[in-house]
Amino acid sequence: MKTLSDLRPVYVVGVGWHPYRYATEEPYVTLGLTAVRQALADAGVEWPSMDAAFVGTALLGMASGRPMLRHLGATGLPLVHVENASASGSAAFRAACLEVACGLADTALALGIDKAIPRPRTSSGLGGLAEDAFVAFTHFALLTNEYAARNGVAPEDVALVAVKNHGNGALNPNAQRQKARTLDEVLGGKPISGTLTSLQCCPVGEGAASVIVCSEDAIQRLGIDPGRAIRVTASAVGSETPGAGNDADAALTRTVIGRALAQAQRKGTELDVLEVHDAFTIEELLYAEAAGLCGEGQAIHLLKEGAFHLGGQCAISPSGGLIAMGHPIGPTGVGQVGEVVTQLRGEAGARQHKGARIGMAHMVGLGSVAYAHVLERP
């Protein structure tokens, strides 16, 4: 079976955002166009040079990209809409990469866009035992207690993830939460479940993120600066399997990240930057261990030592993560890629992780799918 590494090289050459924020009355079209225009300007290319577009969204409804992208010009390019829960943006990015890697396009846009519009979760039409009685934050509160007991720390120690990520978010002009927090402030937030407080959980609002990927031929033909092109060396995806137990997300993440690292011929300990699906604080620790940054049960201790802070062993969620950057759903996976690219270019300003060369973006979608992308500075 072939992987992305077996196909022609793919590079990210442009990144852009509309800042993530709490819900407003502004049309989603404005949010998306802001991100796309920023990515085009960052790459130094015009809209007609795009060969394909992939729009990741979970909340906007049918064919939402058409009334948005038409404002850039009706060029007749292939337009695909992608929905994969929280991993919608990650799925759109993978599709764009494969389109270019396979030679079907020389350039492709991946756009994540969403607004917090309440929509019912899809029903299978089949009855389930207490299917509405167990909610996500309770699940992760229990995982927090289990992790703490297993590794001899207090559940409150896990809140240090949020302290780090709020600090990173305070340095990110695109983040929804831009205020540094102390441990007392995080623990003193609105109680959610167990020791989880609102400042340990991701906010869901609105925003957009966009990246442009292209081939080596397109870099040369369009006059794109090759020094700012970041190669995508791996793309992996997987879905749930039976028997994973309570820690199914981490088990799936371990498998998918393992595939991505194998494609890139890298080890987890080589990662300089890692953006993970930290919708709740405990997830960052579980996924850091699943990524091979350290052994099982070691992440909390390394966090305390500063290993996962900017300037440490590996900067985890330098954007602020879902906890501080925010989680507008559709844009999140694309925005993670944009952050990794910005770090690898050395253009992250106050939140720059020195010497970053290899990065990964990881997302989970409703616990049933996971994506991992490895990016490297040539």
N, C-alpha and C positions, 0 to 999 in steps of 0.2 A: 504494500500500500504506500503510495507516494504522500509526502507531506510538503508543506510550504517550502522547506529547505531544499527540496528536489526540483523546484520550479525556478523561473527566472527571478532575480532579486527584486524586492519591493522596498520602497523608501517612503517615509513620511516627510513631506516637504513643506507643509503648511498646517498651522494649528490656530484655532480661534474659539472664543467663548462669548456668550452673553452671560454676565455674572449670575450665579445661582442666588435665589432669594425666596422669600415667602411670597405667596400668591398675590397677584395684582390683577387689575382689569385689562392690562396691556395685551393685545392680540399675540398669539403664539407666533404668528408670521413675523412680527418685528423681532422677536427673540431669535428665531432661526436665521433670519437674514443677517442679523448682526454677527452671529458666529461664522456664517459662511463667508461674508465679506472680509472679516478679519483674517480668516484662513487663506483666502485668495491673496490678500495683500501681503500676508506673511510669506507666502510662497513666491510672490511676484508674478502671478499669472492672472489671466482673465477668465471669466466664466465660460466663454465658448470653447476654451481648451479642455474642458472636462468631458471625458468620454462616457462616464456613467455616474450615477448617484444612488446612494443607499441611505434611507432615512429610518433610523431606529426610534420607535415611540411605543409606549405602552398605554397611554391615556387619551390620546387625541382623537382616535376613531379612524374611519376609513379614508385612505388616500390623502392624508393630511399634507404630504409633501407637494402635491400638485399646485394648490393655490398659494403656496409659499415660494417655491422655486421659480414659478413663472415670472415673478417680479425681476428675476435676474436675466430673463430672456428665454423664449421658447426655442431651444436649440435641437429638440428632438432626441435628446440623449436617453438611454434606458434609465428608467426610474423604478426602484424597488423599495417597498416598505417592509420593515422587519419588526416583529414583535416577539420578544423572548423574556418577558417580565423585567426584572432588574438588569438582566444581561442584554437587553434590546440593543443598546449602543455597541456593546462588545460584538454582538452578532453582525451588526451592520458593518463594523470595522473589518471583521474577518471576511465578510463577503466582498468588500471593496478590495482587500488585499488579494484574494483569490482571483478576482476578475483581472487584476493587473498581472499577477504571477502566471496565470494561464495564457496570457497574451490576447485576451478578449478585449482588453482596453489598455491604453498607455497611461491614462490618468483616471482617478476615481475619487469621488467625494463620499465621506462617511459623516453623516450628521445625526446627532442625537438631540431630540427636542421633546419637551413635555411641559404641561401645566397640571397642577394638582386639581384635576377634575374628578370628583368622586364617581366611581363606576363600580358596579357589582362584579365580584369575582366570577369567572366563568363557572357555570354549574355543569356537572356531568349528567344531571338528570337522575342520578342514582343516589339512594339514601346512604348515609354513612353514620357510624356510631359516634355521637358527640362530636361531629366534625367541626362545629363552631365553638367548642368549649375550650380549646387549647390554642392560645394565640402566640405569635412569634416572640414577643418580649418575655412571656413566661418561660418559654422553651430556653431562651438564652440566659435568663436569670438562673434557671436550674443548672445549665451548663457552667455558669460562673461559679456556683457553689460547689459543683462537682470538681471542677478544675482546681479551685482553691484548696479543697480538702485533700485532693490527690497529691498536690505539690507543696503542702505545708505552708500556705500563705493565707492571709485574710481575704475574703471576697472583696473587701474594700480596696485592696491593692490593685485589682484589675482596673479600677477607675483611673489609674495612672496613664493608661492608654489615652483616655479622653483629655487629660492634662496636656500630654504631648501633642495630640492632634489639634486641640483648640489653640495651642501655641503656634503650630504651623499655619493654621487657618488665619490667625491674626496677621500673618505676613503675606496672605494671598488676596489680591484685590478682587478675585472672582469668587471667593468663598461666601457662603451664606452666613456663616458665623465667623466674625472677624474680631473676636475678643479672647485674649488669653485668660485662662482660668486656673485657679489654684485647686489643689486636691479638696480643700474644704468647700470651695464653691461648687465643684462637681458633685461631691457627695451631698451637698445641701440643696441640690436642685429638686424639682418636683419628683416625688417618688413614683416609679412606674411599676416595678415588680421586683421583689426581693431587694437586693442592694442596688439594682439598676435605677438610675435617676434619668430625667429627661436629657441631661447633658452627656449621658453615656449612650444615647440613642440618636440615630440620624434624623434630621428634619427632612420632610418631603415638601418641596415647593415647586419652583419653576426655573427654567433656564435652558441653555442650549450649548452644545459643544460640537466642534467641527474639525475634521482633519482631512488633508489631501494626500493621497498616496499616488505614487507614480513609478514608472520603470526608469532604468538608467538611460534608455533612449530618450524618454521624455525630458529628463533632467537636462540633457545636452541640447535637445531640439528647442526647448522653451527657455533656455538660458537661465535655469534655476541654479542658485549657488550650491554646488555639491558639498561644500564645507558645512552646510546646515542640514543636509539630508541625513536622516537617521534610518538605518536599515531595520526592517522587521525580519528577524531571523527565525521566528517560530510562531505558530498559531495552533492552539489545541483546544478541543471542546469535548465534553462528555456529559452523560446524564446518569441519573441515579441507578444503582444496582441493589438487589435485595441483600439483606443481612448486614447492613452498615451500622445498625443500632442507633442510639441517641445522637451520635456524633457523625451523622450522615454527610453533612456539609463538608466537614474536615476530611472525611474519607474520600469523597468525590474530588475535593480540591487537591488532595495528595496525588491522586491518580492523574488528573489533568495537568497539574503543574509538572509532574514527573515526565509526562509526554512532551510538554513544551521544552523543558530543559534538555531532554534527550535530542529533540530536533535541533536545538541550538548548540548541542554538544557543550553544555555548561553544567555546573553544579550550583545548587542553591546558595552556597557560601560565596559564589562569585558575584552575586547580585549586589549592585551598589544602591539601587533604588527599587522599592516595591510598593505599588499601590494595590491595596486589597479591599475586598468587600467587608468593610468594618461597620456594618449597619448597627452593630452593638459591640461594645468594647471587647468582650471576650473573643469575638471572632478574629480580631487582629492577632491575638496570641496563638489561637489554634491554627490559623493559616500561616503564620510565620514558621511554626514548627512543621506544618505540612509541606511548606516550600523548601524545607531542608536548611533553613538558616541556622537551626540549632536542633538539639535533641528534644524529645518529648519532655515537657515539664520545665524546660530551661528558659522559655521565652519571657516569663514574668521576671525572672532574675536578671536576664540580660537587659530587659526594659529598665529595671531599676538602676542598672549600671550605666545607662545612657547609650547602649549599643544600637538602639533603633531610632535614636534622635538624629537630627541633622548633624553631620560631622562624626557620627558613630560608625559602627561596622556596616550597617545598611540602613539608609533612611527609609523608614516605613511610613507611607502616607504623608509625604512632604507637602502635598496639597492641602492637608488638613483632614484627608480621608472623608468618607461619607459622614462621619460624625460632625466635622466642622465645615468642610467644603460643601456638604449637603448632598442629597440624593433625590434629584428630580425625576428619577427612574430612567427615562430614555437617554438623557445626555451622559449619565454617569460613566459608563464604560468608555465612551469616546473621550470624555474629559480626562479620565485616567491616562489614556494614551497620550493626550496632549501634555499632561504634566510630566510624564516620563520623558517625552521628546524635549520639553523645555529644560529639564534637568540635564539630559545628556548633551544638549547644546551648550550648557553652561550659562543659560539665560534666565535663571530663576531668581536672580536678585538676592534679596535678603534671606530667602529660604533655600538658596543654592547649596546642594550637597557637594562638597569639593571633590573633584576628580571622578565624577560619575561617568561611567562608560557603558555599563550594562544595566538594563532595567526591565521590570516586568509589570504588566497590568493584569489584575485578576478580578473576575466578577462571578457571582453566583446568582442564578435566577430562580427564585422561589424554592431553593433547595433541591431542585430537580435537574438543573443544568449548571455547568461551570465552564468558564473560558479562561485561558491564559495566553498572553502574548509576550514574547521576549523581543526587546528592541536593543540595538547596539549602535554606538558611535563608531564609524569605521576608523 
